[in-house]
């Protein structure tokens, strides 16, 4: 298949559902975690969960880059944004992410110069047009978006743009997967591996999942046929007694990843010794910091960053949602005190957040499934 409509073909999806029902027949209940928040939204947008056999349960994971940012880092970003002469630039879904007492949007309403950009290069261009302002780009995301930040930092150095810097919050995907696999009481049979991250890092970094934890992983795309095929590949591995990393998303993802993007990451970033994740705590070497060669463009060194650890609100259970231990509708404030208009936690804010997916597609509780019988 070549075109996106082929990956949304109802007949192809129906054939896969029949194959899934056949493969699931006789197997015990299987729980698969879709690591990426993009998968979660696609699953509920297209009603995929309701079409699967009742013995298959899909559980969301920590693959939403905005959701995993802890409150303390949001407070740090707000502090920088409120510094004299600073223009803070960020992606739109960061504007309403709650800190301990405020958001960037509220800081903007109080007078801070906070602007939405579509690329870090937009922030660099703004800095060049505004020599009297210090422009800071709030960088978030997994390895998917980190190369664009790396390119921007290289451009800033090459063009000697001294009034531009980056407040780096890029994270990496492998350490949180290990943290989840090491969690007590883990009840997962396999993983739908992230598609976007894998376009950069490839599939090789996931080999530890079958080799060390005896779980299969299938990297999958984001269309309905992609996700259904990924589920089928997992079921067939389990039925055959196999346990390996497979790549369903071959039209985009290669085993070795994108060598140019990986080289950029090695040139511009270093691993942080520790970084705090919402719901998962501090995880060693799980995030990127700006290399010492770019200290002149590192906002954490240029501004007074409080760096205070802030506990999540007691009412918010985003941490449990990110670990797959809780469904969004099981949170006591979901859809009541916590909505996209008045979010308490990050999972309700982000375009990839699990709570936002459940809320936007009307998932306030479990629903009866539409049976597809094996033939």
C-alpha positions in Angstrom: 0.0 0.0 0.0 1.2 3.5 -0.8 -1.5 6.0 0.0 -3.1 7.1 3.3 -6.6 6.2 2.2 -5.5 2.6 1.8 -4.6 2.5 5.5 -8.1 3.6 6.3 -9.9 1.1 4.0 -12.9 -0.4 5.8 -12.7 -3.7 4.0 -9.0 -4.1 4.8 -9.8 -3.2 8.4 -12.6 -5.8 8.5 -10.3 -8.5 7.1 -7.7 -7.7 9.8 -10.4 -7.8 12.5 -11.4 -11.3 11.4 -7.8 -12.4 11.5 -7.4 -10.8 14.9 -10.4 -12.7 16.2 -9.0 -15.9 14.8 -5.6 -15.3 16.4 -7.1 -14.3 19.7 -9.4 -17.4 19.8 -8.1 -19.7 22.5 -5.6 -17.2 23.9 -5.9 -15.8 27.4 -6.7 -12.1 27.9 -4.0 -10.0 26.3 -3.0 -6.5 27.5 -1.0 -4.4 25.0 0.4 -1.0 25.8 0.4 1.6 23.0 3.4 3.7 24.0 2.6 6.7 21.9 -0.1 9.2 22.6 -0.7 9.5 18.9 -1.8 5.9 18.9 -4.2 6.5 21.8 -5.9 9.3 19.9 -6.1 7.2 16.7 -7.5 4.2 18.6 -10.4 6.2 20.1 -11.0 8.5 17.1 -11.6 5.5 14.9 -13.3 3.3 17.5 -10.7 0.6 17.2 -11.0 -0.6 20.8 -14.7 -1.3 20.5 -14.0 -3.5 17.4 -11.4 -5.7 19.0 -12.3 -9.0 20.8 -13.0 -8.5 24.5 -9.9 -10.6 25.3 -7.7 -7.8 24.0 -7.2 -4.7 26.1 -5.2 -1.6 24.9 -3.5 0.4 27.6 -1.9 3.8 27.0 1.6 4.6 28.0 4.0 7.5 28.7 4.5 8.6 25.1 2.9 12.0 25.3 5.9 14.5 25.5 3.9 17.3 27.1 2.2 15.0 29.6 5.4 13.8 31.2 6.8 17.2 32.0 6.5 17.7 35.8 5.0 20.8 37.3 8.4 22.0 38.6 9.7 22.4 35.0 6.6 24.3 34.0 7.2 26.7 37.0 10.8 27.0 35.8 9.6 28.0 32.3 7.2 30.5 33.7 10.0 32.0 35.8 12.2 32.5 32.8 9.2 33.9 30.8 8.7 36.6 33.5 12.4 37.7 33.4 13.0 41.2 32.2 13.4 41.5 28.4 12.5 37.9 27.7 10.2 36.6 24.9 9.3 33.0 25.6 8.3 30.9 22.5 6.7 27.5 22.7 4.4 25.1 20.9 0.7 25.7 21.4 -0.1 22.7 23.7 2.4 24.0 26.3 0.5 27.2 26.9 -2.1 25.7 29.2 0.0 23.0 30.9 -0.5 23.6 34.6 2.4 24.6 36.9 2.0 24.7 40.6 -0.1 27.8 40.5 -0.2 29.1 37.0 0.3 28.4 33.3 2.2 30.1 30.5 -1.1 31.4 29.1 -1.9 33.0 32.5 1.6 34.5 32.7 1.0 36.0 29.3 -2.2 37.5 30.6 -0.2 39.1 33.4 2.1 40.7 30.9 4.8 38.2 30.1 5.8 38.1 26.4 4.8 34.5 25.6 4.3 33.5 21.9 3.2 30.3 20.1 5.5 29.2 17.3 5.4 26.2 15.0 9.1 25.5 14.9 12.2 26.4 16.9 13.5 28.1 13.7 10.5 30.5 14.0 11.8 31.5 17.4 15.3 32.0 16.0 14.0 34.2 13.2 12.1 36.2 15.8 15.3 36.7 17.8 17.1 38.0 14.6 14.2 40.4 14.0 14.2 41.6 17.6 17.7 42.4 18.7 16.4 44.2 21.8 14.7 41.1 23.2 16.1 37.8 24.6 14.1 35.1 22.8 13.9 31.7 24.7 12.5 28.6 23.0 10.8 26.1 25.3 11.9 22.8 23.8 9.8 19.7 24.6 9.4 16.3 23.0 11.0 12.9 22.6 13.7 12.2 20.0 11.1 13.0 17.4 11.4 16.8 17.8 14.9 17.0 19.3 16.6 17.1 15.8 14.8 20.3 14.9 16.0 21.9 18.1 19.5 20.7 17.4 19.4 22.3 13.9 18.2 25.5 15.4 21.1 25.6 17.9 23.6 25.0 15.2 22.1 27.8 13.1 22.1 30.1 16.1 25.8 29.4 16.6 26.7 29.7 12.9 24.8 33.0 12.6 26.0 34.2 16.0 22.5 35.1 17.3 23.4 35.9 20.9 19.9 36.9 22.0 18.5 33.4 21.4 18.5 30.4 23.8 16.8 27.1 24.5 15.2 25.9 27.7 15.6 22.2 27.0 13.1 19.6 28.2 13.7 16.9 25.5 13.3 13.4 26.8 14.2 9.9 25.5 11.9 6.9 25.1 13.9 3.9 26.2 14.4 4.8 30.0 10.7 5.3 30.7 9.9 2.0 29.0 12.5 0.3 31.3 11.0 2.1 34.3 7.5 0.7 33.4 8.8 -2.8 32.8 10.5 -2.7 36.2 7.4 -1.5 37.9 5.9 -4.0 40.5 2.7 -5.6 39.5 3.3 -5.1 35.7 0.6 -6.9 33.8 1.4 -6.4 30.1 1.8 -8.9 27.3 3.3 -6.7 24.6 3.9 -3.2 23.2 2.8 -1.2 20.2 6.0 0.7 19.8 5.9 4.4 19.0 6.0 5.4 15.3 7.2 9.0 15.4 10.1 8.4 17.7 11.1 5.3 15.7 11.5 7.3 12.6 14.6 8.9 14.3 16.0 6.1 16.5 14.8 3.1 14.6 13.8 -0.2 16.1 17.1 -1.6 17.4 16.9 0.3 20.8 13.8 -1.7 21.7 15.5 -5.1 21.6 15.9 -5.0 25.3 12.1 -5.5 25.7 12.0 -9.1 24.3 15.6 -9.9 25.4 15.4 -8.8 29.0 11.7 -8.7 29.7 10.3 -11.4 27.4 7.6 -9.2 25.8 7.1 -8.7 22.1 7.1 -5.2 20.6 5.7 -4.1 17.2 6.4 -0.6 16.0 3.2 0.6 14.2 1.9 3.5 12.3 -1.0 5.7 13.1 -3.8 4.7 10.7 -6.5 2.2 11.6 -5.0 -0.5 9.4 -1.6 0.1 10.9 -2.8 -0.3 14.5 -4.9 -3.4 13.7 -2.0 -5.0 11.8 0.3 -4.2 14.8 -2.2 -5.9 17.2 -2.3 -8.9 14.9 1.5 -9.2 14.7 1.6 -9.2 18.5 -1.0 -11.9 18.8 0.7 -14.1 16.3 4.0 -13.8 18.1 2.4 -14.9 21.3 0.5 -17.7 19.6 3.7 -18.9 18.0 5.7 -18.6 21.2 8.0 -16.0 19.7 9.2 -12.8 21.3 10.9 -10.2 19.2 10.9 -6.7 17.8 8.9 -6.3 14.6 8.4 -3.3 12.4 5.0 -2.8 10.9 5.7 0.8 10.0 8.4 0.0 7.4 7.2 2.7 5.0 8.6 5.2 7.4 10.8 3.4 10.0 14.0 1.6 9.4 15.8 -0.7 11.9 18.7 1.8 12.2 16.7 4.9 12.3 17.7 8.2 10.7 21.5 8.5 10.8 21.5 12.3 10.0 19.1 13.0 12.8 21.0 10.8 15.2 24.3 12.5 14.4 22.7 15.9 15.1 21.6 14.7 18.5 25.1 13.5 19.4 26.6 16.8 18.3 24.3 19.1 20.2 23.0 17.2 23.3 24.3 15.2 26.2 22.4 12.9 28.5 21.2 14.3 31.8 22.2 12.3 34.9 18.6 12.4 36.2 15.4 14.0 35.0 12.0 14.0 36.7 9.0 12.5 34.9 5.4 13.1 35.9 4.2 9.9 37.5 7.5 8.0 37.1 9.8 10.1 39.3 13.4 10.7 38.6 14.8 8.4 35.8 18.6 8.3 35.1 19.8 9.4 31.7 16.2 9.8 30.4 16.5 13.4 29.1 18.8 15.6 27.0 20.7 18.6 28.1 22.5 21.1 25.8 26.1 20.3 25.2 28.8 22.5 26.9 29.8 23.6 23.4 26.5 25.5 23.3 26.5 27.1 26.8 25.9 30.5 25.3 22.5 29.3 24.1 21.5 27.3 27.1 18.7 29.1 29.0 19.2 27.1 32.1 22.6 28.7 32.4 21.6 32.2 31.3 18.6 32.7 33.6 17.7 32.1 37.3 15.8 28.8 37.1 14.3 27.9 40.5 14.5 24.1 39.9 12.1 23.3 42.7 10.4 19.9 42.7 6.6 20.3 42.9 4.2 17.6 43.9 1.2 17.0 41.6 -2.2 18.0 42.9 -3.7 15.3 45.1 -6.9 15.3 43.0 -4.9 14.6 39.8 -4.0 11.1 38.8 -2.1 11.8 35.6 0.8 9.8 36.9 -1.2 6.6 37.2 -2.7 7.3 33.8 0.8 7.7 32.2 1.9 4.4 33.7 -1.2 2.6 32.4 -2.3 1.8 35.9 -5.5 3.8 35.6 -8.0 4.6 32.8 -8.8 8.3 32.5 -12.4 7.8 33.4 -11.4 6.1 36.6 -9.8 9.4 37.9 -12.2 11.0 40.3 -11.9 14.5 38.6 -12.1 13.3 35.0 -14.8 15.1 33.0 -15.9 17.1 36.1 -13.3 19.3 37.7 -10.8 18.4 35.0 -11.8 19.2 31.4 -9.9 20.6 28.4 -11.2 24.0 29.4 -10.2 23.7 33.0 -7.4 21.1 33.1 -5.9 20.0 36.4 -3.3 17.7 34.8 -1.2 17.6 31.6 -3.0 14.5 30.2 -6.1 16.6 29.7 -4.2 19.4 27.9 -2.0 17.9 25.3 -3.1 16.9 21.8 -1.6 13.5 22.6 -2.8 13.2 26.2 -4.8 10.1 27.1 -7.4 12.0 29.1 -7.9 14.4 26.2 -8.5 11.4 23.9 -11.0 9.9 26.2 -12.8 13.2 26.8 -12.9 14.4 23.2 -14.2 11.0 21.9 -16.8 10.6 24.6 -15.2 7.8 26.6 -16.6 8.4 30.1 -16.8 4.7 30.9 -16.3 1.3 29.4 -18.5 0.5 26.4 -19.8 -2.8 25.0 -17.7 -4.1 22.2 -19.0 -4.8 18.7 -18.2 -8.5 18.2 -16.2 -9.6 15.1 -16.3 -13.4 14.9 -13.4 -15.6 13.7 -14.1 -17.6 10.6 
